[in-house]
Amino acid sequence: MRELSVYYCLKCGYYAYYQLPKNAVCPKCAEKMKLLELPYQKFMDLDCEERDELLSREILRNCPSVVTRITAAHKAANHRETIAILSAKINELEEENKKLNETVTWMHQTIWEMIQKERSST
Ligand SMILES: [Zn+2]
């Protein structure tokens, strides 16, 4: 019997296990899925979060669409404005991401304090 392999969709992030590469087609996007360079068994050992992180990194690595878009605009017209707008958009997204990270840190802190209080009152 052939071993299962992990495949994932570059478009939507869906992943599944297949024996044959020809079966690895995303059911949502009907796109050919990409083989993950990690043995099935190792992937199964990861928890949900680790899988998400690994696949996110793989998708970014295989889909440099942001970079392509910026250089495409550059090649097409060499418009300083286009580059500036795209750079601003990236800054905006990075800023947003930073805020989200800060919120998570703050939530962790708050939850931690609640647990501490709970413990000291019992
Ligand atoms: Zn998909």
Backbone and ligand atoms as CSV (ligand in chain L), in Angstrom:
chain,resi,resn,atom,element,x,y,z
A,1,MET,N,N,0.833,-1.209,0.000
A,1,MET,CA,C,0.000,0.000,0.000
A,1,MET,C,C,0.864,1.254,0.000
A,2,ARG,N,N,0.481,2.214,-0.794
A,2,ARG,CA,C,1.227,3.466,-0.867
A,2,ARG,C,C,0.966,4.302,0.369
A,3,GLU,N,N,1.982,5.069,0.732
A,3,GLU,CA,C,1.828,5.913,1.912
A,3,GLU,C,C,1.076,7.197,1.585
A,4,LEU,N,N,0.432,7.729,2.607
A,4,LEU,CA,C,-0.267,8.993,2.439
A,4,LEU,C,C,0.732,10.147,2.488
A,5,SER,N,N,0.424,11.202,1.765
A,5,SER,CA,C,1.220,12.424,1.832
A,5,SER,C,C,0.301,13.595,2.118
A,6,VAL,N,N,0.896,14.650,2.654
A,6,VAL,CA,C,0.121,15.845,2.970
A,6,VAL,C,C,0.168,16.805,1.779
A,7,TYR,N,N,-0.988,17.263,1.360
A,7,TYR,CA,C,-1.088,18.258,0.289
A,7,TYR,C,C,-1.866,19.459,0.806
A,8,TYR,N,N,-1.509,20.622,0.282
A,8,TYR,CA,C,-2.249,21.816,0.706
A,8,TYR,C,C,-2.535,22.715,-0.478
A,9,CYS,N,N,-3.568,23.549,-0.326
A,9,CYS,CA,C,-3.990,24.454,-1.394
A,9,CYS,C,C,-3.353,25.820,-1.162
A,10,LEU,N,N,-2.672,26.314,-2.189
A,10,LEU,CA,C,-1.999,27.616,-2.072
A,10,LEU,C,C,-2.998,28.760,-2.063
A,11,LYS,N,N,-4.206,28.483,-2.538
A,11,LYS,CA,C,-5.189,29.553,-2.672
A,11,LYS,C,C,-5.969,29.780,-1.385
A,12,CYS,N,N,-6.414,28.675,-0.755
A,12,CYS,CA,C,-7.296,28.848,0.397
A,12,CYS,C,C,-6.736,28.238,1.682
A,13,GLY,N,N,-5.617,27.492,1.581
A,13,GLY,CA,C,-5.016,26.948,2.796
A,13,GLY,C,C,-5.577,25.608,3.229
A,14,TYR,N,N,-6.528,25.085,2.471
A,14,TYR,CA,C,-7.099,23.775,2.782
A,14,TYR,C,C,-6.028,22.698,2.670
A,15,TYR,N,N,-6.015,21.722,3.598
A,15,TYR,CA,C,-5.068,20.623,3.444
A,15,TYR,C,C,-5.751,19.268,3.609
A,16,ALA,N,N,-5.149,18.249,3.001
A,16,ALA,CA,C,-5.718,16.904,3.066
A,16,ALA,C,C,-4.623,15.892,2.772
A,17,TYR,N,N,-4.960,14.620,2.903
A,17,TYR,CA,C,-3.977,13.559,2.723
A,17,TYR,C,C,-4.373,12.690,1.536
A,18,TYR,N,N,-3.406,12.460,0.666
A,18,TYR,CA,C,-3.677,11.634,-0.509
A,18,TYR,C,C,-2.535,10.662,-0.735
A,19,GLN,N,N,-2.866,9.567,-1.404
A,19,GLN,CA,C,-1.831,8.599,-1.791
A,19,GLN,C,C,-1.239,8.992,-3.138
A,20,LEU,N,N,-2.087,9.458,-4.040
A,20,LEU,CA,C,-1.638,9.784,-5.391
A,20,LEU,C,C,-1.731,11.290,-5.641
A,21,PRO,N,N,-0.664,11.854,-6.232
A,21,PRO,CA,C,-0.654,13.302,-6.490
A,21,PRO,C,C,-1.823,13.741,-7.376
A,22,LYS,N,N,-2.270,12.851,-8.270
A,22,LYS,CA,C,-3.346,13.264,-9.176
A,22,LYS,C,C,-4.677,13.467,-8.447
A,23,ASN,N,N,-4.785,12.903,-7.256
A,23,ASN,CA,C,-6.017,13.090,-6.476
A,23,ASN,C,C,-6.004,14.375,-5.658
A,24,ALA,N,N,-4.818,14.976,-5.572
A,24,ALA,CA,C,-4.674,16.153,-4.717
A,24,ALA,C,C,-5.184,17.410,-5.406
A,25,VAL,N,N,-6.486,17.545,-5.426
A,25,VAL,CA,C,-7.124,18.727,-6.002
A,25,VAL,C,C,-8.025,19.335,-4.934
A,26,CYS,N,N,-7.882,20.647,-4.721
A,26,CYS,CA,C,-8.670,21.301,-3.675
A,26,CYS,C,C,-10.158,21.228,-3.988
A,27,PRO,N,N,-10.967,20.714,-3.058
A,27,PRO,CA,C,-12.405,20.604,-3.303
A,27,PRO,C,C,-13.106,21.962,-3.349
A,28,LYS,N,N,-12.471,22.971,-2.753
A,28,LYS,CA,C,-13.099,24.301,-2.738
A,28,LYS,C,C,-12.752,25.091,-3.992
A,29,CYS,N,N,-11.452,25.084,-4.368
A,29,CYS,CA,C,-10.994,25.934,-5.474
A,29,CYS,C,C,-10.814,25.161,-6.773
A,30,ALA,N,N,-10.873,23.829,-6.715
A,30,ALA,CA,C,-10.580,22.986,-7.871
A,30,ALA,C,C,-9.170,23.242,-8.402
A,31,GLU,N,N,-8.270,23.647,-7.504
A,31,GLU,CA,C,-6.873,23.898,-7.884
A,31,GLU,C,C,-6.033,22.681,-7.509
A,32,LYS,N,N,-4.971,22.457,-8.270
A,32,LYS,CA,C,-4.034,21.414,-7.916
A,32,LYS,C,C,-3.352,21.780,-6.600
A,33,MET,N,N,-3.290,20.833,-5.681
A,33,MET,CA,C,-2.689,21.126,-4.381
A,33,MET,C,C,-1.201,20.802,-4.399
A,34,LYS,N,N,-0.479,21.445,-3.482
A,34,LYS,CA,C,0.974,21.295,-3.446
A,34,LYS,C,C,1.381,20.283,-2.376
A,35,LEU,N,N,2.388,19.507,-2.689
A,35,LEU,CA,C,2.882,18.509,-1.739
A,35,LEU,C,C,3.681,19.194,-0.640
A,36,LEU,N,N,3.386,18.829,0.590
A,36,LEU,CA,C,4.152,19.357,1.715
A,36,LEU,C,C,5.393,18.488,1.919
A,37,GLU,N,N,6.530,19.185,2.102
A,37,GLU,CA,C,7.805,18.464,2.211
A,37,GLU,C,C,8.001,17.836,3.584
A,38,LEU,N,N,6.925,17.443,4.214
A,38,LEU,CA,C,7.038,16.863,5.541
A,38,LEU,C,C,6.311,15.518,5.524
A,39,PRO,N,N,6.956,14.473,6.026
A,39,PRO,CA,C,6.287,13.159,6.025
A,39,PRO,C,C,4.958,13.212,6.778
A,40,TYR,N,N,4.023,12.455,6.268
A,40,TYR,CA,C,2.675,12.388,6.826
A,40,TYR,C,C,2.694,12.168,8.343
A,41,GLN,N,N,3.521,11.217,8.792
A,41,GLN,CA,C,3.543,10.884,10.216
A,41,GLN,C,C,3.996,12.057,11.078
A,42,LYS,N,N,5.001,12.800,10.572
A,42,LYS,CA,C,5.503,13.968,11.304
A,42,LYS,C,C,4.422,15.042,11.382
A,43,PHE,N,N,3.683,15.196,10.275
A,43,PHE,CA,C,2.618,16.190,10.236
A,43,PHE,C,C,1.532,15.833,11.246
A,44,MET,N,N,1.235,14.552,11.362
A,44,MET,CA,C,0.205,14.097,12.285
A,44,MET,C,C,0.595,14.360,13.742
A,45,ASP,N,N,1.906,14.401,13.996
A,45,ASP,CA,C,2.376,14.644,15.356
A,45,ASP,C,C,2.232,16.098,15.792
A,46,LEU,N,N,2.051,16.983,14.826
A,46,LEU,CA,C,1.927,18.408,15.160
A,46,LEU,C,C,0.527,18.690,15.688
A,47,ASP,N,N,0.434,19.723,16.556
A,47,ASP,CA,C,-0.920,20.109,16.963
A,47,ASP,C,C,-1.461,21.126,15.957
A,48,CYS,N,N,-2.712,21.511,16.161
A,48,CYS,CA,C,-3.406,22.385,15.224
A,48,CYS,C,C,-2.635,23.670,14.922
A,49,GLU,N,N,-2.160,24.279,15.994
A,49,GLU,CA,C,-1.457,25.546,15.854
A,49,GLU,C,C,-0.176,25.401,15.044
A,50,GLU,N,N,0.560,24.330,15.335
A,50,GLU,CA,C,1.823,24.090,14.623
A,50,GLU,C,C,1.569,23.816,13.137
A,51,ARG,N,N,0.475,23.122,12.858
A,51,ARG,CA,C,0.116,22.863,11.456
A,51,ARG,C,C,-0.211,24.166,10.754
A,52,ASP,N,N,-0.992,25.006,11.404
A,52,ASP,CA,C,-1.361,26.298,10.824
A,52,ASP,C,C,-0.124,27.122,10.515
A,53,GLU,N,N,0.791,27.143,11.482
A,53,GLU,CA,C,1.983,27.954,11.328
A,53,GLU,C,C,2.843,27.434,10.176
A,54,LEU,N,N,3.036,26.148,10.156
A,54,LEU,CA,C,3.838,25.524,9.099
A,54,LEU,C,C,3.242,25.810,7.726
A,55,LEU,N,N,1.929,25.590,7.586
A,55,LEU,CA,C,1.286,25.782,6.286
A,55,LEU,C,C,1.259,27.254,5.886
A,56,SER,N,N,1.075,28.148,6.858
A,56,SER,CA,C,1.110,29.582,6.549
A,56,SER,C,C,2.455,29.946,5.957
A,57,ARG,N,N,3.505,29.433,6.578
A,57,ARG,CA,C,4.855,29.740,6.106
A,57,ARG,C,C,5.083,29.178,4.702
A,58,GLU,N,N,4.603,27.954,4.476
A,58,GLU,CA,C,4.752,27.326,3.161
A,58,GLU,C,C,4.015,28.123,2.085
A,59,ILE,N,N,2.798,28.556,2.429
A,59,ILE,CA,C,1.990,29.300,1.455
A,59,ILE,C,C,2.685,30.608,1.087
A,60,LEU,N,N,3.209,31.307,2.084
A,60,LEU,CA,C,3.914,32.564,1.827
A,60,LEU,C,C,5.159,32.339,0.967
A,61,ARG,N,N,5.858,31.229,1.272
A,61,ARG,CA,C,7.095,30.936,0.565
A,61,ARG,C,C,6.813,30.606,-0.907
A,62,ASN,N,N,5.699,29.916,-1.137
A,62,ASN,CA,C,5.382,29.471,-2.489
A,62,ASN,C,C,4.556,30.466,-3.282
A,63,CYS,N,N,4.047,31.456,-2.600
A,63,CYS,CA,C,3.151,32.405,-3.252
A,63,CYS,C,C,3.641,33.827,-3.038
A,64,PRO,N,N,4.766,34.191,-3.628
A,64,PRO,CA,C,5.247,35.550,-3.374
A,64,PRO,C,C,4.463,36.562,-4.197
A,65,SER,N,N,3.123,36.487,-4.106
A,65,SER,CA,C,2.276,37.305,-4.976
A,65,SER,C,C,2.429,38.792,-4.672
A,66,VAL,N,N,2.668,39.110,-3.411
A,66,VAL,CA,C,2.833,40.529,-3.051
A,66,VAL,C,C,4.064,41.091,-3.751
A,67,VAL,N,N,5.152,40.363,-3.660
A,67,VAL,CA,C,6.396,40.786,-4.298
A,67,VAL,C,C,6.217,40.885,-5.805
A,68,THR,N,N,5.569,39.849,-6.381
A,68,THR,CA,C,5.342,39.838,-7.823
A,68,THR,C,C,4.517,41.029,-8.253
A,69,ARG,N,N,3.491,41.339,-7.490
A,69,ARG,CA,C,2.617,42.449,-7.845
A,69,ARG,C,C,3.373,43.767,-7.834
A,70,ILE,N,N,4.210,43.950,-6.819
A,70,ILE,CA,C,4.961,45.200,-6.730
A,70,ILE,C,C,5.923,45.325,-7.910
A,71,THR,N,N,6.672,44.264,-8.200
A,71,THR,CA,C,7.643,44.355,-9.290
A,71,THR,C,C,6.950,44.434,-10.637
A,72,ALA,N,N,5.761,43.807,-10.757
A,72,ALA,CA,C,5.014,43.887,-12.007
A,72,ALA,C,C,4.615,45.329,-12.281
A,73,ALA,N,N,4.127,45.998,-11.274
A,73,ALA,CA,C,3.745,47.405,-11.420
A,73,ALA,C,C,4.973,48.225,-11.796
A,74,HIS,N,N,6.071,47.882,-11.219
A,74,HIS,CA,C,7.315,48.597,-11.465
A,74,HIS,C,C,7.760,48.417,-12.921
A,75,LYS,N,N,7.672,47.195,-13.375
A,75,LYS,CA,C,8.091,46.897,-14.746
A,75,LYS,C,C,7.159,47.560,-15.757
A,76,ALA,N,N,5.889,47.509,-15.489
A,76,ALA,CA,C,4.905,47.985,-16.445
A,76,ALA,C,C,5.023,49.485,-16.702
A,77,ALA,N,N,5.144,50.257,-15.654
A,77,ALA,CA,C,5.097,51.698,-15.874
A,77,ALA,C,C,6.205,52.450,-15.151
A,78,ASN,N,N,6.860,51.785,-14.249
A,78,ASN,CA,C,7.859,52.437,-13.414
A,78,ASN,C,C,7.259,53.652,-12.699
A,79,HIS,N,N,6.065,53.475,-12.253
A,79,HIS,CA,C,5.367,54.555,-11.561
A,79,HIS,C,C,5.780,54.612,-10.104
A,80,ARG,N,N,6.413,55.679,-9.737
A,80,ARG,CA,C,6.764,55.852,-8.334
A,80,ARG,C,C,5.514,55.812,-7.465
A,81,GLU,N,N,4.444,56.383,-8.003
A,81,GLU,CA,C,3.192,56.462,-7.231
A,81,GLU,C,C,2.662,55.078,-6.867
A,82,THR,N,N,2.667,54.175,-7.845
A,82,THR,CA,C,2.155,52.821,-7.601
A,82,THR,C,C,2.945,52.157,-6.487
A,83,ILE,N,N,4.260,52.272,-6.574
A,83,ILE,CA,C,5.127,51.681,-5.554
A,83,ILE,C,C,4.823,52.294,-4.188
A,84,ALA,N,N,4.674,53.607,-4.174
A,84,ALA,CA,C,4.410,54.302,-2.913
A,84,ALA,C,C,3.097,53.837,-2.298
A,85,ILE,N,N,2.074,53.693,-3.138
A,85,ILE,CA,C,0.762,53.252,-2.644
A,85,ILE,C,C,0.858,51.838,-2.077
A,86,LEU,N,N,1.543,50.974,-2.806
A,86,LEU,CA,C,1.695,49.593,-2.338
A,86,LEU,C,C,2.501,49.531,-1.040
A,87,SER,N,N,3.555,50.309,-0.964
A,87,SER,CA,C,4.364,50.334,0.262
A,87,SER,C,C,3.532,50.819,1.438
A,88,ALA,N,N,2.724,51.841,1.192
A,88,ALA,CA,C,1.869,52.367,2.256
A,88,ALA,C,C,0.890,51.299,2.719
A,89,LYS,N,N,0.364,50.551,1.766
A,89,LYS,CA,C,-0.601,49.489,2.082
A,89,LYS,C,C,0.068,48.418,2.961
A,90,ILE,N,N,1.304,48.089,2.612
A,90,ILE,CA,C,2.026,47.084,3.396
A,90,ILE,C,C,2.272,47.596,4.814
A,91,ASN,N,N,2.679,48.858,4.915
A,91,ASN,CA,C,2.885,49.462,6.236
A,91,ASN,C,C,1.614,49.399,7.065
A,92,GLU,N,N,0.512,49.711,6.395
A,92,GLU,CA,C,-0.793,49.706,7.055
A,92,GLU,C,C,-1.100,48.306,7.604
A,93,LEU,N,N,-0.856,47.300,6.770
A,93,LEU,CA,C,-1.120,45.913,7.179
A,93,LEU,C,C,-0.209,45.498,8.328
A,94,GLU,N,N,1.047,45.935,8.248
A,94,GLU,CA,C,1.991,45.605,9.317
A,94,GLU,C,C,1.563,46.248,10.629
A,95,GLU,N,N,1.083,47.473,10.519
A,95,GLU,CA,C,0.612,48.205,11.690
A,95,GLU,C,C,-0.573,47.477,12.324
A,96,GLU,N,N,-1.481,47.050,11.454
A,96,GLU,CA,C,-2.676,46.347,11.898
A,96,GLU,C,C,-2.288,45.044,12.597
A,97,ASN,N,N,-1.333,44.353,11.996
A,97,ASN,CA,C,-0.841,43.106,12.543
A,97,ASN,C,C,-0.223,43.323,13.929
A,98,LYS,N,N,0.518,44.419,14.070
A,98,LYS,CA,C,1.162,44.742,15.328
A,98,LYS,C,C,0.105,44.977,16.414
A,99,LYS,N,N,-0.947,45.708,16.027
A,99,LYS,CA,C,-2.029,45.989,16.977
A,99,LYS,C,C,-2.671,44.700,17.443
A,100,LEU,N,N,-2.901,43.784,16.497
A,100,LEU,CA,C,-3.514,42.499,16.844
A,100,LEU,C,C,-2.625,41.725,17.814
A,101,ASN,N,N,-1.321,41.736,17.544
A,101,ASN,CA,C,-0.381,41.058,18.433
A,101,ASN,C,C,-0.413,41.654,19.830
A,102,GLU,N,N,-0.495,42.992,19.880
A,102,GLU,CA,C,-0.551,43.668,21.173
A,102,GLU,C,C,-1.818,43.280,21.929
A,103,THR,N,N,-2.926,43.172,21.198
A,103,THR,CA,C,-4.192,42.782,21.826
A,103,THR,C,C,-4.076,41.389,22.430
A,104,VAL,N,N,-3.458,40.485,21.695
A,104,VAL,CA,C,-3.292,39.117,22.190
A,104,VAL,C,C,-2.441,39.113,23.467
A,105,THR,N,N,-1.346,39.877,23.442
A,105,THR,CA,C,-0.478,39.961,24.624
A,105,THR,C,C,-1.257,40.496,25.812
A,106,TRP,N,N,-2.036,41.546,25.551
A,106,TRP,CA,C,-2.817,42.161,26.609
A,106,TRP,C,C,-3.839,41.172,27.176
A,107,MET,N,N,-4.478,40.395,26.285
A,107,MET,CA,C,-5.468,39.405,26.726
A,107,MET,C,C,-4.815,38.324,27.581
A,108,HIS,N,N,-3.649,37.867,27.132
A,108,HIS,CA,C,-2.920,36.855,27.901
A,108,HIS,C,C,-2.653,37.361,29.315
A,109,GLN,N,N,-2.171,38.608,29.372
A,109,GLN,CA,C,-1.833,39.228,30.640
A,109,GLN,C,C,-3.061,39.282,31.551
A,110,THR,N,N,-4.181,39.728,30.989
A,110,THR,CA,C,-5.411,39.865,31.759
A,110,THR,C,C,-5.892,38.512,32.288
A,111,ILE,N,N,-5.869,37.522,31.392
A,111,ILE,CA,C,-6.312,36.183,31.791
A,111,ILE,C,C,-5.403,35.638,32.901
A,112,TRP,N,N,-4.106,35.857,32.728
A,112,TRP,CA,C,-3.123,35.406,33.705
A,112,TRP,C,C,-3.403,36.024,35.076
A,113,GLU,N,N,-3.660,37.339,35.068
A,113,GLU,CA,C,-3.957,38.030,36.328
A,113,GLU,C,C,-5.223,37.477,36.978
A,114,MET,N,N,-6.233,37.190,36.153
A,114,MET,CA,C,-7.477,36.621,36.683
A,114,MET,C,C,-7.220,35.278,37.351
A,115,ILE,N,N,-6.392,34.469,36.710
A,115,ILE,CA,C,-6.077,33.140,37.271
A,115,ILE,C,C,-5.353,33.306,38.607
A,116,GLN,N,N,-4.402,34.237,38.618
A,116,GLN,CA,C,-3.647,34.490,39.836
A,116,GLN,C,C,-4.568,34.892,40.988
A,117,LYS,N,N,-5.507,35.806,40.690
A,117,LYS,CA,C,-6.459,36.287,41.698
A,117,LYS,C,C,-7.296,35.134,42.214
A,118,GLU,N,N,-7.800,34.350,41.264
A,118,GLU,CA,C,-8.616,33.200,41.575
A,118,GLU,C,C,-7.881,32.279,42.544
A,119,ARG,N,N,-6.626,32.020,42.262
A,119,ARG,CA,C,-5.814,31.117,43.068
A,119,ARG,C,C,-5.595,31.661,44.480
A,120,SER,N,N,-5.292,32.971,44.547
A,120,SER,CA,C,-4.961,33.535,45.856
A,120,SER,C,C,-6.196,33.670,46.746
A,121,SER,N,N,-7.415,33.677,46.121
A,121,SER,CA,C,-8.618,33.825,46.924
A,121,SER,C,C,-9.117,32.481,47.435
A,122,THR,N,N,-8.591,31.372,46.903
A,122,THR,CA,C,-9.060,30.062,47.366
A,122,THR,C,C,-8.068,29.434,48.362
L,1,ZN,ZN,ZN,-8.311,25.793,-2.188
